[in-house]
């Protein structure tokens, strides 16, 4: 007959298997995913309640809940001081109690407000900043303290939730960035670190006569002469090694169309920084004789701002570019 340690390992493996299946499934909504994580944790720990909180300063809000409770409900707001989660924020990555009254916490504001006698929670960190906590609780005390395995599993769920929320934020930032790209009249494209197209908007394909399939994956020399490409690469190197006072440069060139013709344009190149101190390039090419210089400058500003927000959540740098021609 298996002993206590073997039974605990078996429960861990079953819970991890459920988490793995959840991660590989594409049939759940974002809300469903968090609820399933809370269910997995509550089942593993044998507790009746699981919830995700959002913490901003001393403001505390319950975001998602599985299980029924008179106080802990989605949308509940209170001061952080009224929660057990304050101990995670102020001191450590996780915190647990098995019997609040027996542990001398009868006068604790969290116990007095919620009646929760048993609690185990972990810190949720998104983008290096505190987001909130992932918690499991019950009004009834436990007879046994939380094992090291249970505490480790709770921290694992909190880390998993952190990555899930970061994924959502990346997707939201990307959608916003793409909306800006399509809203700007200029031709916009993104290059990878080797100078190949990663993204083009409709205006870019209209200007060059190439469809997106022809441009994506192609090198920037597909629409620029070798001389222009070499000049641009030289400028980027000088920017990277701080050989220029400003991280931007403007020069004239010709953009080559699919039909063999070309149109005069002006390249505005700039290097942008993300919050981690990483640089990624930005390039804008517009008609040298365009009467809409102000509106084009404003468009580029919008693109640059959106690029910065996207880069904050992106794992790999990219080069946003725009082109306007006559």
VOROPA-718975 format. One record per residue (C-alpha): x, y, z; residue number from 1. Coordinates in steps of 0.5 Angstrom, whole numbers. Each point is the difference from the previous one (the first is absolute). Example, Ala and Ser with C-alpha at 12.3 -4.5 7.8 and 13.67 -1.06 7.14 Angstrom:
25:-9:16:1
2:7:-2:2
This chain:
0:0:0:1
3:7:-2:2
3:4:6:3
-2:8:1:4
6:2:-5:5
-2:-4:-5:6
-7:2:0:7
2:7:0:8
4:-1:-6:9
-5:-3:-4:10
-5:6:2:11
5:4:-3:12
1:-4:-6:13
-7:0:-1:14
-1:8:1:15
6:1:-5:16
-3:-4:-5:17
-6:4:0:18
4:6:0:19
4:-2:-6:20
-7:-2:-4:21
-3:7:1:22
7:3:-2:23
-1:-4:-7:24
-7:1:-1:25
-3:6:-4:26
-7:-2:1:27
0:5:7:28
-2:7:0:29
5:5:4:30
-5:0:6:31
-1:-8:0:32
8:-1:0:33
1:4:7:34
-6:-4:3:35
3:-6:-2:36
6:1:3:37
-4:2:6:38
-4:-6:0:39
7:-4:-1:40
3:3:6:41
-6:0:5:42
-1:-8:-2:43
7:-1:1:44
0:3:7:45
-6:-2:2:46
-3:7:1:47
-7:2:-2:48
2:7:-2:49
5:3:-6:50
1:7:-2:51
4:5:-4:52
1:7:3:53
3:6:-3:54
4:5:4:55
1:7:-1:56
4:4:5:57
-5:-2:6:58
-6:-1:-4:59
-2:-7:0:60
-5:-3:-5:61
-2:-8:-1:62
0:-1:-7:63
-2:-7:-1:64
-3:-5:5:65
-2:-8:0:66
-4:-2:6:67
-5:3:4:68
1:5:5:69
-4:6:3:70
6:5:0:71
5:-2:-5:72
-4:1:-7:73
2:3:-7:74
0:7:1:75
1:1:7:76
5:6:2:77
3:1:6:78
7:3:4:79
6:-5:-1:80
0:1:8:81
-6:-4:0:82
3:-7:-3:83
5:-5:1:84
3:2:-7:85
3:6:3:86
5:-5:4:87
2:-2:-7:88
1:7:-3:89
4:2:6:90
4:-6:1:91
1:-6:-4:92
-2:-3:-6:93
-6:-5:3:94
-3:0:7:95
-4:-5:3:96
-4:-2:7:97
-4:-6:2:98
-4:2:6:99
-1:8:1:100
-2:0:7:101
4:-6:2:102
6:5:-3:103
-2:6:4:104
-3:3:-6:105
-7:1:3:106
1:8:0:107
3:0:-7:108
-4:5:-4:109
0:-6:-6:110
-3:-5:5:111
-5:5:3:112
-3:2:-7:113
0:-6:-4:114
0:-6:5:115
5:-4:-4:116
4:-4:5:117
4:-4:-5:118
4:4:-6:119
6:-1:-4:120
2:5:-6:121
5:1:-5:122
3:7:-3:123
-2:1:-7:124
5:5:-4:125
-1:2:-7:126
5:4:-3:127
5:0:6:128
-6:4:4:129
-5:-3:5:130
-6:-1:-3:131
-4:-4:6:132
0:-6:3:133
-3:-7:-1:134
-3:-3:6:135
-4:-6:2:136
-4:0:7:137
-5:-3:4:138
-4:2:6:139
1:-7:3:140
7:-1:3:141
5:-5:-2:142
3:-5:5:143
6:-1:-3:144
5:6:-3:145
1:1:-7:146
6:-5:-2:147
6:3:-4:148
-3:-3:-6:149
-7:3:0:150
4:7:1:151
4:-1:-6:152
-6:-2:-4:153
-3:6:2:154
6:4:-2:155
0:-3:-7:156
-8:1:-1:157
2:8:2:158
6:0:-5:159
-5:-4:-5:160
-5:6:1:161
5:5:-1:162
2:-2:-7:163
-7:-1:-2:164
-2:7:2:165
7:2:-4:166
-2:-4:-6:167
-7:4:0:168
3:7:1:169
5:-2:-6:170
-6:-2:-4:171
-4:7:2:172
6:4:-2:173
1:-3:-7:174
-7:1:-2:175
1:7:2:176
6:1:-4:177
-3:-4:-6:178
-6:5:1:179
5:6:0:180
4:-3:-6:181
-7:-1:-4:182
-2:7:2:183
6:4:-3:184
0:2:-7:185
7:-1:-1:186
3:-7:-2:187
2:-3:6:188
5:-6:1:189
4:-4:5:190
7:-3:-1:191
3:-5:4:192
7:1:3:193
3:-3:-7:194
-4:5:-4:195
-6:-5:-3:196
-7:2:0:197
-4:-2:6:198
-6:4:-1:199
-3:5:-5:200
-7:4:0:201
-5:0:-6:202
3:7:-2:203
7:-3:-1:204
-2:-5:-5:205
-4:6:-4:206
6:4:0:207
5:-5:-2:208
-5:-5:-5:209
2:-6:4:210
-5:-4:4:211
2:-2:7:212
2:-7:-2:213
5:3:-4:214
3:5:5:215
0:-4:7:216
6:-4:1:217
4:4:-6:218
6:4:1:219
-1:8:0:220
4:0:-6:221
-6:-3:-3:222
-2:7:-1:223
6:4:1:224
7:0:-4:225
6:-3:4:226
3:7:0:227
-6:2:5:228
0:-6:4:229
8:1:1:230
-1:7:2:231
-6:-2:5:232
4:-5:3:233
6:4:1:234
-5:6:3:235
-3:-6:5:236
7:-2:2:237
2:7:2:238
-6:1:4:239
1:-7:4:240
7:2:1:241
-2:8:2:242
4:3:-5:243
-6:4:-2:244
-3:6:5:245
-7:-2:-2:246
-3:-7:-1:247
-3:2:-6:248
2:2:-8:249
-4:2:-6:250
3:-1:-7:251
-3:0:-7:252
-1:-6:-4:253
-4:-4:-5:254
-5:-6:1:255
-1:-5:-5:256
-6:-2:-2:257
-2:-7:-2:258
-1:2:-8:259
7:3:0:260
-2:7:1:261
2:4:6:262
-2:6:4:263
4:5:4:264
0:-1:8:265
3:3:6:266
2:-5:5:267
0:2:7:268
3:-5:5:269
0:0:7:270
2:-5:6:271
-5:-1:5:272
2:-3:7:273
-5:-4:4:274
0:-1:8:275
5:-5:0:276
5:5:-3:277
0:-4:-7:278
0:4:-6:279
-4:-2:-6:280
0:4:-7:281
-6:4:-3:282
0:3:-7:283
-4:4:-3:284
0:2:-8:285
-4:5:-3:286
-1:4:-6:287
5:6:0:288
-5:5:-3:289
-6:-3:4:290
-4:6:2:291
-3:-4:6:292
7:1:4:293
-4:2:6:294
-5:-6:0:295
5:-5:-2:296
5:2:6:297
-6:-1:5:298
-2:-7:-3:299
8:-2:1:300
-1:3:7:301
-6:-5:1:302
4:-6:-3:303
6:2:5:304
-5:0:6:305
-3:-6:-2:306
6:-4:-2:307
3:2:7:308
-6:-3:4:309
0:-6:-5:310
8:-1:2:311
-1:0:7:312
-4:-7:-1:313
4:-3:-5:314
5:-5:1:315
4:2:-7:316
2:7:-2:317
-3:2:-7:318
1:6:-5:319
-7:4:-2:320
1:4:-6:321
-5:4:-4:322
0:3:-7:323
-4:5:-4:324
1:1:-7:325
-3:4:-6:326
